[in-house]
């Protein structure tokens, strides 16, 4: 199955073909904004909830000149570079599928466990589309919303893959009907497809506190029924996220837990976790300072550290 293990590191293509299925002319895609690419569950893929991960490769790779002296280790830097190329222990599901090189790899968003992916970057626009068709077996099936659409029907597999290419952005959808769903993903950015923040007050609340750093993670859920500090999860929790900023010294990290309402907040449990109980013992071991603050139904755990872990996860393995 062609997907998360072999991936695509920077695909973008040229627009403006004369294909009879084209439905519009090329348009300018706006600068990356996290909330504008998070479609409401069920409009593209998923059902009630799903996770997202945002990674600014531009921000992390800009730390090259301070390796060993700044916040990022040389080993982690090399691992990030390998992941861009679909290699290493953290391969990204957007490899150089067509065999065309990428010039820069900027903003990257994966949603619903890689079923939806968005990549901003500087690519080889004339070569990518040809590579998809000639080298990988994709077929160009038209255009929509400023994106050329390519489809790969995977024989014997439960899902197919559609790729949308513009001058600066690549879209990927992997599901049962990706040719329709990639159009819906393209329309998320313009607001024609409902966004997660439109349909979920919990996601809107979460993104009020995370999403502006160099790496962000988040998800919503049905209310958690029982606290488990080893996981971690908190009774009454309906959203959970993480954010790290690289522009400070020391590095600022934050974890955000959103509860059903203010009365459901289990502040004592969150403070115990932030103080080193359960999963918090290892999670906050590298922090020089940790604080907990309640903001209505949301609790923010903030910490500072001298180095950054670019692969931190929301939950313990």
Backbone bond lengths (Angstrom), bond angles and torsions (degrees), N, CA, C in turn:
res aa  C-N    CA-C-N  psi(-1)  N-CA   C-N-CA  omega(-1)  CA-C   N-CA-C  phi
1 X - - - 1.464 - - 1.520 109.86 -
2 X 1.287 115.81 130.42 1.466 121.33 179.87 1.505 108.20 -87.04
3 X 1.320 117.29 116.01 1.436 118.36 -175.75 1.493 111.23 -174.65
4 X 1.349 116.99 -124.51 1.447 120.79 -167.03 1.506 113.61 -69.98
5 X 1.313 119.86 -16.53 1.454 119.29 -178.74 1.505 112.26 -93.61
6 X 1.281 118.77 -18.53 1.441 117.86 -176.07 1.458 114.20 -119.99
7 X 0.972 135.92 -0.90 1.393 158.22 -166.04 1.507 122.44 -11.87
8 X 1.414 119.24 -162.35 1.470 121.88 -175.18 1.511 111.49 -133.63
9 X 1.290 122.78 108.25 1.465 124.08 -174.36 1.497 111.10 -94.27
10 X 1.224 120.43 75.97 1.427 120.69 173.22 1.476 113.53 96.68
11 X 1.304 116.81 78.02 1.434 120.33 175.36 1.510 107.91 -113.25
12 X 1.315 116.49 134.64 1.444 119.54 167.76 1.491 106.35 -152.91
13 X 1.294 117.78 159.79 1.451 117.82 -174.20 1.494 112.91 -138.91
14 X 1.328 114.91 178.42 1.448 119.92 179.95 1.511 109.15 -91.02
15 X 1.329 116.03 149.56 1.450 122.90 179.87 1.509 109.51 -105.51
16 X 1.339 114.40 177.94 1.443 119.83 170.02 1.513 114.27 86.40
17 X 1.333 119.13 25.11 1.452 121.20 175.02 1.516 109.61 -69.88
18 X 1.329 116.27 161.00 1.456 121.06 179.43 1.513 112.08 -94.32
19 X 1.325 118.76 16.84 1.448 122.33 -179.57 1.518 110.08 -54.81
20 X 1.336 117.74 138.75 1.453 120.69 -174.65 1.529 112.51 -68.40
21 X 1.331 118.10 -15.29 1.449 121.25 178.82 1.522 112.93 -87.17
22 X 1.325 118.20 -2.42 1.457 120.14 179.22 1.522 109.35 -61.83
23 X 1.328 116.30 136.06 1.452 118.30 -178.49 1.513 113.23 -113.60
24 X 1.319 118.20 -1.73 1.458 118.94 178.88 1.516 109.58 -167.09
25 X 1.316 114.62 172.86 1.452 121.17 178.91 1.523 109.66 -91.21
26 X 1.335 117.70 161.65 1.465 120.20 177.02 1.529 111.41 -58.06
27 X 1.325 115.27 143.80 1.454 120.71 177.18 1.518 108.53 -127.20
28 X 1.309 116.18 163.56 1.457 120.89 177.05 1.523 109.24 -85.38
29 X 1.320 116.96 125.15 1.455 121.56 179.24 1.518 108.94 -87.03
30 X 1.323 116.60 135.57 1.466 121.31 -176.57 1.520 110.77 -68.55
31 X 1.333 116.14 162.17 1.457 121.40 174.46 1.522 110.17 -56.69
32 X 1.329 115.21 154.87 1.463 119.92 -176.64 1.523 111.54 -62.71
33 X 1.315 115.30 133.60 1.458 122.91 170.86 1.515 107.17 -141.94
34 X 1.325 116.82 123.67 1.449 121.62 -170.96 1.523 113.25 -54.27
35 X 1.317 117.91 -51.50 1.465 120.22 -174.49 1.519 112.83 -63.46
36 X 1.342 116.97 -26.49 1.462 119.68 -176.55 1.528 113.03 -77.13
37 X 1.340 117.89 -9.77 1.460 120.66 177.84 1.524 112.64 -111.13
38 X 1.325 118.21 0.13 1.466 120.72 178.20 1.523 108.84 -93.05
39 X 1.325 116.13 100.12 1.460 120.82 179.36 1.521 109.92 -74.89
40 X 1.322 116.14 152.04 1.458 120.36 176.68 1.521 109.75 -63.96
41 X 1.332 118.38 137.56 1.465 120.13 178.39 1.526 111.43 -52.96
42 X 1.334 115.08 133.95 1.449 121.36 -179.34 1.513 114.26 95.38
43 X 1.344 118.50 -16.64 1.463 120.02 179.20 1.524 111.97 -84.58
44 X 1.328 116.55 -29.32 1.464 121.06 175.25 1.526 108.80 -119.50
45 X 1.315 117.11 -63.74 1.456 122.51 172.56 1.530 107.98 -136.87
46 X 1.319 116.44 177.72 1.456 120.93 174.87 1.514 112.97 80.34
47 X 1.330 114.17 -178.66 1.453 121.03 179.56 1.524 110.62 -127.14
48 X 1.334 117.53 -89.98 1.465 119.84 -175.66 1.528 113.37 -95.64
49 X 1.327 116.98 -35.20 1.463 121.70 -175.61 1.523 108.39 -145.25
50 X 1.332 116.01 152.68 1.458 119.36 165.24 1.522 110.91 -160.43
51 X 1.348 116.71 160.34 1.460 120.71 -177.52 1.524 112.09 -88.43
52 X 1.325 115.38 161.47 1.459 120.55 171.67 1.519 108.93 -134.23
53 X 1.325 115.51 156.16 1.461 122.75 170.23 1.521 108.23 -135.81
54 X 1.320 116.07 127.87 1.467 122.28 174.74 1.522 108.35 -113.46
55 X 1.333 116.03 136.29 1.463 121.76 -178.32 1.516 108.49 -139.17
56 X 1.329 116.90 119.74 1.461 120.86 175.59 1.527 108.29 -90.90
57 X 1.324 116.03 94.55 1.460 118.83 177.72 1.521 110.85 -62.57
58 X 1.306 115.85 -34.08 1.466 119.94 179.20 1.521 110.66 -58.05
59 X 1.338 116.76 -43.49 1.457 120.85 -178.50 1.522 111.91 -69.01
60 X 1.325 117.44 -42.51 1.463 119.96 -178.37 1.529 111.77 -71.81
61 X 1.324 116.86 -42.96 1.462 119.23 -178.24 1.520 112.10 -70.03
62 X 1.340 117.26 -19.67 1.469 120.53 177.10 1.521 111.67 -70.27
63 X 1.328 118.30 -9.58 1.459 122.20 -179.54 1.525 112.51 -84.97
64 X 1.326 117.97 5.32 1.469 121.75 -174.45 1.530 112.06 -55.26
65 X 1.311 117.87 -39.78 1.471 120.28 -175.25 1.526 113.36 -70.93
66 X 1.335 117.40 -12.41 1.467 119.26 -178.71 1.526 111.99 -114.07
67 X 1.323 117.87 17.50 1.458 120.56 -178.15 1.528 110.41 -58.51
68 X 1.328 115.08 131.76 1.459 120.04 -178.96 1.510 113.66 84.69
69 X 1.331 116.71 -19.20 1.464 120.88 179.04 1.524 111.54 -116.81
70 X 1.320 116.44 -27.34 1.454 121.31 -179.86 1.518 111.83 -99.16
71 X 1.331 117.51 -154.08 1.465 120.96 -171.80 1.526 115.33 -79.79
72 X 1.349 117.61 -13.38 1.463 120.03 -174.94 1.519 110.63 -115.62
73 X 1.327 116.30 132.92 1.458 120.54 179.10 1.525 110.46 -78.05
74 X 1.336 116.07 158.49 1.457 120.16 178.34 1.519 111.14 -64.05
75 X 1.326 117.80 -37.86 1.465 120.84 179.33 1.523 111.23 -62.89
76 X 1.342 116.96 -43.69 1.461 119.71 179.04 1.520 111.03 -66.57
77 X 1.330 116.52 -37.43 1.461 119.62 177.55 1.526 110.57 -61.27
78 X 1.318 116.84 -45.59 1.464 120.88 179.17 1.522 111.08 -63.96
79 X 1.330 116.73 -35.29 1.462 120.33 177.66 1.526 111.48 -66.99
80 X 1.331 116.72 -38.22 1.459 120.57 176.63 1.528 110.15 -64.37
81 X 1.324 117.19 -45.35 1.462 120.82 177.92 1.521 111.30 -60.07
82 X 1.333 116.76 -41.38 1.460 120.45 178.68 1.524 110.58 -63.91
83 X 1.338 116.47 -40.81 1.452 119.93 179.75 1.509 113.12 -62.91
84 X 1.337 116.71 -35.54 1.461 121.02 176.18 1.527 110.59 -58.44
85 X 1.329 116.17 -35.01 1.460 121.44 -178.34 1.527 113.05 -93.11
86 X 1.336 116.87 12.90 1.449 120.45 178.95 1.509 113.29 72.33
87 X 1.340 117.62 25.51 1.458 122.07 -176.17 1.531 109.63 -124.06
88 X 1.351 116.68 -175.89 1.448 122.23 176.79 1.516 112.29 75.11
89 X 1.332 115.68 -169.82 1.457 120.83 -179.23 1.519 112.70 -83.99
90 X 1.342 117.51 -10.13 1.466 122.13 179.04 1.532 109.54 -124.16
91 X 1.352 118.38 55.76 1.466 119.49 -178.09 1.522 111.60 -66.44
92 X 1.322 115.46 138.60 1.454 120.02 178.57 1.529 110.28 -89.82
93 X 1.342 116.49 145.63 1.447 119.83 -177.81 1.519 113.74 -77.88
94 X 1.303 118.48 15.59 1.460 121.40 172.08 1.522 107.97 -120.42
95 X 1.353 117.10 73.04 1.449 119.20 -178.55 1.506 110.89 -78.33
96 X 1.300 116.28 -178.81 1.454 119.72 174.83 1.514 107.18 -82.28
97 X 1.321 114.35 72.33 1.463 121.55 -170.61 1.514 112.59 -60.40
98 X 1.301 117.10 -36.46 1.454 119.77 -176.31 1.522 112.75 -89.88
99 X 1.321 117.25 -0.95 1.452 119.91 -178.80 1.509 113.29 81.58
100 X 1.318 117.92 7.56 1.462 121.68 179.01 1.519 109.95 -94.27
101 X 1.313 116.92 141.48 1.458 120.34 -177.36 1.522 111.37 -77.55
102 X 1.313 114.42 156.64 1.455 121.69 177.72 1.525 108.80 -108.88
103 X 1.308 116.74 140.60 1.459 120.71 179.18 1.525 111.32 -85.56
104 X 1.312 117.45 -51.87 1.459 120.90 175.61 1.518 108.84 -136.30
105 X 1.307 116.40 150.53 1.459 123.13 -179.18 1.519 105.53 -123.52
106 X 1.334 117.55 109.47 1.453 120.53 -171.24 1.511 114.14 -102.91
107 X 1.314 117.44 -105.10 1.462 122.97 -176.49 1.528 109.60 -86.53
108 X 1.327 115.20 133.45 1.469 119.70 -179.00 1.519 109.05 -132.68
109 X 1.327 116.69 131.05 1.456 122.70 179.48 1.514 109.14 -131.19
110 X 1.325 116.30 128.40 1.457 120.85 172.82 1.521 108.62 -121.34
111 X 1.324 116.43 135.36 1.456 123.16 -172.92 1.518 109.29 -129.92
112 X 1.317 116.47 144.87 1.464 121.59 175.84 1.521 111.00 56.66
113 X 1.350 115.42 50.73 1.466 121.54 176.24 1.529 112.23 54.06
114 X 1.328 115.00 47.58 1.469 125.04 174.28 1.529 114.26 79.07
115 X 1.324 119.19 3.60 1.464 120.46 177.52 1.527 110.73 -65.99
116 X 1.338 117.11 -31.70 1.458 122.42 174.45 1.522 108.37 -123.27
117 X 1.320 116.60 137.19 1.453 120.47 177.39 1.525 110.24 -142.94
118 X 1.317 114.43 143.18 1.463 122.25 179.30 1.517 107.66 -130.41
119 X 1.326 116.93 129.73 1.457 121.35 179.83 1.518 110.34 -130.66
120 X 1.323 116.05 123.33 1.461 121.90 171.23 1.525 107.45 -100.24
121 X 1.323 117.18 139.08 1.451 120.55 178.19 1.508 111.76 177.71
122 X 1.330 114.91 -178.66 1.455 122.51 178.70 1.520 106.87 -109.64
123 X 1.331 116.34 112.21 1.450 121.38 -170.99 1.527 111.09 -118.92
124 X 1.320 115.08 -177.18 1.461 121.17 174.48 1.526 107.37 -93.34
125 X 1.326 117.71 89.30 1.464 120.77 -166.68 1.518 115.33 -64.33
126 X 1.324 118.48 -30.64 1.463 119.53 -177.51 1.525 112.79 -82.15
127 X 1.322 116.74 -18.56 1.456 119.88 -172.50 1.519 114.25 -98.20
128 X 1.308 118.01 -28.86 1.460 120.38 -170.50 1.525 112.03 -63.26
129 X 1.322 117.30 -50.01 1.459 119.94 -179.04 1.516 111.81 -58.71
130 X 1.341 117.08 -43.92 1.463 120.33 178.10 1.522 110.76 -62.01
131 X 1.334 116.49 -39.21 1.450 119.79 179.97 1.515 112.29 -65.20
132 X 1.324 116.83 -39.41 1.460 120.13 177.78 1.523 111.43 -59.72
133 X 1.322 115.36 -42.31 1.468 120.13 -177.76 1.525 111.50 -75.71
134 X 1.323 116.70 -48.22 1.459 120.50 -171.98 1.524 113.58 -79.12
135 X 1.331 117.25 -33.78 1.461 120.24 -171.76 1.519 114.26 -103.82
136 X 1.329 117.19 -23.20 1.459 118.94 -170.03 1.529 113.22 -118.93
137 X 1.332 117.91 -21.07 1.456 119.48 178.89 1.510 115.09 99.36
138 X 1.336 117.19 14.54 1.454 120.16 173.70 1.524 109.68 -75.55
139 X 1.313 115.73 158.97 1.459 123.18 174.34 1.517 108.85 -125.51
140 X 1.327 116.47 132.64 1.460 118.98 176.13 1.513 108.40 -75.79
141 X 1.360 116.13 126.63 1.461 120.29 -173.35 1.517 112.91 -118.39
142 X 1.331 117.93 8.58 1.457 120.58 177.70 1.511 111.62 135.41
143 X 1.323 116.25 -159.27 1.462 121.15 176.85 1.516 109.03 -146.42
144 X 1.324 114.47 159.32 1.462 119.91 -178.96 1.521 108.94 -159.91
145 X 1.319 115.93 131.29 1.458 121.08 173.73 1.506 114.28 59.02
146 X 1.330 118.42 29.99 1.453 121.00 -179.43 1.511 114.14 89.70
147 X 1.337 118.19 4.86 1.460 122.54 -179.66 1.521 110.42 -116.68
148 X 1.340 116.85 132.59 1.458 120.61 166.07 1.518 108.08 -74.13
149 X 1.320 117.26 135.45 1.459 122.01 -174.69 1.524 109.61 -109.29
150 X 1.345 115.83 129.26 1.455 123.56 177.88 1.523 109.00 -123.09
151 X 1.325 116.92 140.75 1.461 122.26 -176.29 1.518 110.28 -125.48
152 X 1.320 116.11 136.80 1.463 122.92 174.01 1.516 107.82 -123.39
153 X 1.338 116.90 109.37 1.455 121.70 178.19 1.524 108.53 -88.38
154 X 1.327 116.19 113.83 1.457 122.79 -174.11 1.516 109.84 -89.80
155 X 1.314 116.19 104.41 1.456 121.20 -176.82 1.527 110.87 -61.67
156 X 1.333 115.34 132.93 1.452 120.16 177.36 1.511 114.50 78.17
157 X 1.345 117.90 3.98 1.457 121.38 -179.32 1.532 109.63 -110.45
158 X 1.337 117.89 152.34 1.475 120.41 -178.31 1.518 113.84 -76.05
159 X 1.345 117.81 -9.87 1.458 120.99 -178.74 1.525 109.62 -133.80
160 X 1.321 115.29 158.53 1.457 122.93 170.64 1.525 108.12 -118.07
161 X 1.345 116.16 173.23 1.461 121.15 -178.04 1.526 109.66 -125.69
162 X 1.315 115.94 133.19 1.464 121.40 171.53 1.526 108.52 -120.06
163 X 1.323 115.08 142.11 1.462 122.13 179.08 1.521 107.95 -124.36
164 X 1.322 115.77 134.09 1.457 121.36 174.10 1.512 109.59 -112.44
165 X 1.332 117.19 130.13 1.456 122.03 -175.11 1.523 110.72 -120.82
166 X 1.315 115.98 128.84 1.456 121.41 168.26 1.521 107.49 -125.19
167 X 1.312 117.44 -174.28 1.458 120.76 -177.76 1.527 112.18 -61.89
168 X 1.322 117.91 -34.23 1.461 120.99 -173.27 1.524 114.40 -126.19
169 X 1.328 118.37 -5.81 1.458 121.51 -171.42 1.522 109.99 -133.00
170 X 1.329 114.92 139.34 1.448 121.82 171.04 1.512 109.11 -116.54
171 X 1.323 116.67 136.08 1.452 123.07 174.76 1.523 109.01 -115.81
172 X 1.292 116.16 144.80 1.464 122.34 179.06 1.521 107.94 -135.95
173 X 1.339 117.66 130.94 1.460 122.15 171.67 1.516 108.04 -131.92
174 X 1.308 115.39 131.21 1.462 122.00 -178.39 1.526 107.91 -126.20
175 X 1.332 116.04 102.86 1.458 120.65 178.02 1.525 109.40 -165.59
176 X 1.318 116.93 -163.49 1.470 120.44 -173.72 1.525 111.85 -73.31
177 X 1.329 116.93 -33.98 1.472 120.75 -177.95 1.529 109.91 -129.60
178 X 1.319 118.40 64.48 1.467 119.99 -171.19 1.516 114.28 -71.24
179 X 1.336 118.51 -25.52 1.461 118.93 -178.34 1.530 111.10 -66.27
180 X 1.328 117.52 -34.61 1.464 120.49 174.45 1.528 111.03 -78.00
181 X 1.314 115.48 -41.33 1.461 119.19 -173.25 1.518 112.84 -72.25
182 X 1.344 117.95 -26.81 1.458 118.00 178.06 1.531 110.43 -71.53
183 X 1.318 117.39 -28.47 1.453 119.68 173.08 1.526 110.29 -65.63
184 X 1.344 115.82 -40.53 1.466 119.63 177.41 1.523 110.94 -64.14
185 X 1.342 117.04 -37.47 1.463 119.70 177.33 1.521 110.69 -64.97
186 X 1.327 117.55 -43.53 1.463 120.69 177.38 1.529 111.01 -59.34
187 X 1.325 116.29 -36.02 1.465 120.38 -178.94 1.519 113.08 -77.48
188 X 1.332 117.72 -12.37 1.463 120.32 175.95 1.518 110.36 -63.35
189 X 1.324 116.17 -41.21 1.462 120.73 -176.50 1.528 111.47 -65.27
190 X 1.321 116.88 -31.16 1.465 120.45 179.74 1.518 112.35 -88.84
191 X 1.336 117.31 -10.08 1.451 121.01 -178.64 1.510 114.16 91.74
192 X 1.336 118.66 0.47 1.460 121.16 178.76 1.523 112.16 -76.93
193 X 1.330 117.68 -21.50 1.461 122.53 169.09 1.522 107.93 -103.82
194 X 1.329 116.52 136.91 1.466 120.48 -178.72 1.518 110.41 -59.07
195 X 1.313 115.95 138.14 1.451 121.97 179.73 1.527 110.75 -96.22
196 X 1.324 114.79 158.42 1.461 121.31 179.65 1.530 110.85 -55.32
197 X 1.324 115.74 -42.55 1.464 119.85 -178.24 1.529 112.27 -70.03
198 X 1.345 117.53 -21.93 1.460 120.68 176.32 1.526 111.10 -73.00
199 X 1.326 115.80 -36.28 1.457 121.14 -172.11 1.526 113.25 -99.80
200 X 1.318 118.35 -14.09 1.461 121.35 -174.28 1.521 110.45 -131.46
201 X 1.336 116.91 111.50 1.452 120.53 174.94 1.528 110.81 -64.39
202 X 1.333 115.72 -29.10 1.463 120.12 -179.80 1.529 111.06 -67.33
203 X 1.337 117.34 -44.03 1.458 119.80 177.62 1.520 110.98 -67.48
204 X 1.307 116.82 -38.23 1.464 120.00 177.43 1.527 110.64 -61.39
205 X 1.328 116.45 -43.48 1.462 120.93 178.00 1.526 110.72 -63.68
206 X 1.334 116.64 -41.94 1.461 120.44 179.81 1.524 111.00 -61.87
207 X 1.345 116.90 -45.87 1.461 120.07 -177.23 1.519 112.88 -73.42
208 X 1.323 117.31 -10.25 1.464 119.12 170.36 1.523 110.85 -70.64
209 X 1.348 117.09 -16.04 1.461 121.18 -175.27 1.523 113.80 -119.29
210 X 1.316 118.57 -17.82 1.466 121.79 177.19 1.521 109.20 -133.40
211 X 1.349 115.56 164.10 1.451 119.28 174.15 1.504 114.89 116.13
212 X 1.334 117.91 -5.46 1.464 119.95 -178.18 1.518 112.90 -104.15
213 X 1.332 117.75 -0.16 1.450 121.25 -178.06 1.509 113.14 -91.16
214 X 1.332 115.53 -164.93 1.458 120.75 -178.84 1.520 112.15 -83.67
215 X 1.324 116.60 -21.00 1.464 120.85 175.60 1.515 107.73 -148.04
216 X 1.325 115.66 134.42 1.452 121.08 179.92 1.518 109.77 -137.89
217 X 1.320 115.69 144.45 1.457 123.29 175.08 1.517 107.42 -130.18
218 X 1.344 116.58 149.88 1.454 118.08 177.12 1.503 112.54 -171.81
219 X 1.321 115.01 160.30 1.458 121.54 175.53 1.517 109.22 -165.33
220 X 1.324 115.97 156.92 1.452 121.55 170.49 1.522 108.20 -108.33
221 X 1.338 115.79 169.74 1.461 120.38 -179.85 1.514 109.43 -159.28
222 X 1.334 115.76 166.60 1.454 119.19 165.04 1.531 107.58 -64.56
223 X 1.317 118.50 158.93 1.464 119.41 -179.09 1.526 112.42 -55.82
224 X 1.328 115.96 130.61 1.459 121.49 178.22 1.535 108.68 -71.81
225 X 1.327 115.90 135.21 1.463 119.55 -173.76 1.513 113.92 -88.45
226 X 1.330 118.06 -20.78 1.458 120.27 -174.67 1.522 110.39 -149.76
227 X 1.320 116.48 139.67 1.455 121.89 178.00 1.515 110.94 -74.36
228 X 1.330 115.87 136.96 1.468 122.64 175.85 1.522 106.89 -141.33
229 X 1.316 117.52 99.94 1.459 120.89 -176.21 1.516 112.61 -71.30
230 X 1.312 117.77 -17.66 1.461 120.45 179.09 1.525 111.99 -77.89
231 X 1.331 117.96 -17.30 1.465 119.48 -174.14 1.537 113.33 -81.73
232 X 1.340 122.61 -57.31 1.449 129.06 -1.01 1.531 111.74 -98.63
233 X 1.347 115.26 158.68 1.461 122.19 172.56 1.518 106.79 -153.99
234 X 1.341 116.02 152.50 1.457 120.49 -173.39 1.527 109.82 -129.20
235 X 1.314 115.42 135.87 1.464 120.02 179.49 1.530 110.06 -54.89
236 X 1.337 115.78 130.05 1.458 120.87 -179.16 1.516 114.62 87.55
237 X 1.319 117.97 -3.22 1.471 122.31 -179.62 1.532 110.61 -68.50
238 X 1.348 116.55 135.57 1.464 120.94 177.60 1.528 112.22 -125.37
239 X 1.337 117.62 -6.12 1.469 121.54 175.11 1.518 108.19 -159.62
240 X 1.332 114.47 151.36 1.466 120.47 -175.15 1.522 107.48 -149.85
241 X 1.331 117.76 135.55 1.453 119.49 -178.03 1.514 112.77 -152.62
242 X 1.339 114.56 173.17 1.466 123.01 -176.58 1.510 108.18 -145.35
243 X 1.344 115.99 149.68 1.457 120.67 179.34 1.523 108.57 -152.95
244 X 1.337 116.97 140.15 1.459 120.96 175.61 1.521 109.16 -132.52
245 X 1.325 116.23 135.27 1.458 122.31 177.16 1.519 108.81 -109.60
246 X 1.340 117.00 139.51 1.463 121.78 -176.51 1.524 113.53 -104.81
247 X 1.316 117.36 1.97 1.461 119.85 -172.56 1.523 113.52 -94.59
248 X 1.329 117.10 9.14 1.454 119.28 179.14 1.519 112.12 -117.19
249 X 1.292 116.64 169.93 1.464 122.75 176.24 1.525 107.51 -141.54
250 X 1.334 118.41 101.35 1.464 127.33 10.61 1.534 113.21 -79.06
251 X 1.343 114.75 -178.91 1.454 122.15 -178.77 1.531 109.70 -75.63
252 X 1.328 116.23 138.75 1.460 121.87 177.48 1.527 110.39 -102.05
253 X 1.331 115.77 127.30 1.464 122.61 174.83 1.519 108.44 -122.04
254 X 1.338 115.20 152.48 1.458 118.16 174.05 1.524 110.37 -146.64
255 X 1.310 114.28 143.80 1.466 122.50 171.22 1.525 107.15 -115.38
256 X 1.316 116.33 139.16 1.460 121.30 -174.94 1.521 109.28 -126.85
257 X 1.330 116.42 127.10 1.455 121.96 176.62 1.520 107.93 -118.90
258 X 1.328 116.44 122.72 1.457 122.31 178.37 1.529 107.87 -104.58
259 X 1.338 116.58 131.05 1.459 122.29 -179.91 1.530 110.34 -105.65
260 X 1.342 115.58 167.97 1.466 120.68 -178.69 1.524 111.31 -54.46
261 X 1.302 116.54 -45.53 1.458 122.38 177.54 1.523 107.68 -157.56
262 X 1.309 115.89 177.32 1.464 119.63 -175.75 1.522 112.23 -63.41
263 X 1.357 116.60 -34.28 1.463 119.98 -179.79 1.525 112.09 -69.04
264 X 1.340 117.11 -21.20 1.467 120.83 -177.91 1.520 113.08 -85.42
265 X 1.314 117.92 -7.92 1.465 121.38 -176.13 1.530 110.49 -63.36
266 X 1.328 115.99 124.94 1.472 121.89 176.12 1.525 107.95 -103.64
267 X 1.321 115.10 72.60 1.456 121.38 -173.32 1.529 111.84 -61.57
268 X 1.326 117.48 -38.46 1.460 120.14 -179.23 1.522 111.36 -60.55
269 X 1.321 116.60 -39.91 1.469 120.23 179.47 1.524 110.95 -66.61
270 X 1.334 117.07 -42.06 1.463 120.12 179.55 1.521 110.16 -65.11
271 X 1.316 116.98 -41.01 1.467 120.59 179.13 1.527 110.82 -65.11
272 X 1.335 117.28 -36.80 1.458 120.15 177.54 1.525 110.41 -64.98
273 X 1.324 116.23 -41.79 1.475 121.23 177.61 1.526 110.39 -62.99
274 X 1.330 116.75 -47.58 1.469 121.17 179.57 1.521 111.13 -65.04
275 X 1.339 116.72 -23.97 1.456 120.72 178.99 1.514 114.03 -84.56
276 X 1.328 116.44 -0.20 1.456 118.86 174.07 1.509 116.11 112.79
277 X 1.323 118.31 8.25 1.459 119.81 177.26 1.530 110.23 -85.74
278 X 1.339 115.51 151.10 1.455 120.85 178.47 1.519 111.95 59.36
279 X 1.322 115.71 -135.98 1.460 122.80 178.80 1.529 112.00 -59.27
280 X 1.332 116.29 -25.57 1.463 120.44 -178.36 1.509 114.32 -64.94
281 X 1.344 118.26 -21.44 1.460 120.58 -179.90 1.521 110.96 -59.87
282 X 1.322 116.52 -46.39 1.463 120.10 179.39 1.526 111.51 -85.09
283 X 1.331 116.64 -37.69 1.464 120.72 -174.56 1.530 111.99 -61.37
284 X 1.319 117.37 -38.01 1.461 120.32 -175.50 1.523 112.60 -106.70
285 X 1.333 117.24 12.88 1.466 120.37 -177.38 1.523 112.08 -64.32
286 X 1.319 118.31 -31.11 1.468 121.89 -177.22 1.525 113.16 -89.27
287 X 1.312 117.40 -0.06 1.462 120.63 -176.63 1.522 111.13 -87.31
288 X 1.322 114.83 140.52 1.464 120.55 177.57 1.518 111.78 -90.35
289 X 1.313 116.38 -17.15 1.457 119.44 -179.28 1.517 108.26 -155.84
290 X 1.329 117.85 131.79 1.459 122.71 179.14 1.525 108.35 -133.11
291 X 1.327 116.43 132.04 1.464 120.87 178.40 1.528 109.27 -135.06
292 X 1.314 115.93 154.68 1.465 122.66 -179.39 1.521 108.73 -125.50
293 X 1.336 115.51 132.97 1.463 120.10 -178.37 1.524 109.28 -138.75
294 X 1.315 116.61 134.40 1.458 121.58 176.31 1.516 109.94 -96.82
295 X 1.339 115.32 134.63 1.458 122.44 177.06 1.523 107.40 -130.08
296 X 1.324 116.69 90.35 1.462 120.27 -175.63 1.517 110.69 65.10
297 X 1.307 116.96 -122.11 1.471 120.16 -179.97 1.529 112.61 -90.47
298 X 1.329 116.74 8.73 1.457 122.25 -176.97 1.522 110.46 -114.90
299 X 1.334 115.39 139.32 1.460 121.53 174.94 1.517 108.17 -116.95
300 X 1.325 117.16 129.27 1.455 123.53 -179.68 1.524 108.82 -112.90
301 X 1.320 115.59 123.19 1.460 121.34 174.60 1.525 106.94 -104.57
302 X 1.320 117.10 114.81 1.464 122.19 -177.44 1.520 109.59 -110.71
303 X 1.314 115.78 143.19 1.452 120.38 178.19 1.508 111.15 -147.69
304 X 1.337 115.76 157.80 1.458 121.03 175.90 1.520 108.79 -119.82
305 X 1.340 115.48 150.10 1.455 121.73 179.15 1.520 108.91 -151.92
306 X 1.313 116.41 158.05 1.460 120.55 -176.89 1.528 111.93 -81.20
307 X 1.322 117.44 -29.08 1.460 121.62 -179.92 1.517 109.33 -124.60
308 X 1.330 116.05 162.52 1.453 121.11 -177.84 1.517 110.04 -113.47
309 X 1.319 115.86 141.34 1.466 122.19 170.89 1.521 107.64 -99.86
310 X 1.333 118.70 106.33 1.471 119.46 -175.20 1.513 113.96 -75.71
311 X 1.327 118.03 -2.65 1.463 120.74 -176.36 1.531 112.63 -122.20
312 X 1.322 117.74 19.58 1.457 120.34 178.73 1.518 110.38 -58.90
313 X 1.332 117.43 144.92 1.451 122.80 179.72 1.530 109.18 -114.51
314 X 1.328 115.99 164.84 1.449 119.45 179.55 1.530 111.42 -72.08
315 X 1.324 115.63 -30.98 1.457 119.66 -173.30 1.515 111.44 -123.87
316 X 1.346 115.61 157.52 1.448 120.21 174.80 1.521 110.17 -70.85
317 X 1.353 117.39 148.40 1.470 119.47 179.29 1.505 111.20 -59.92
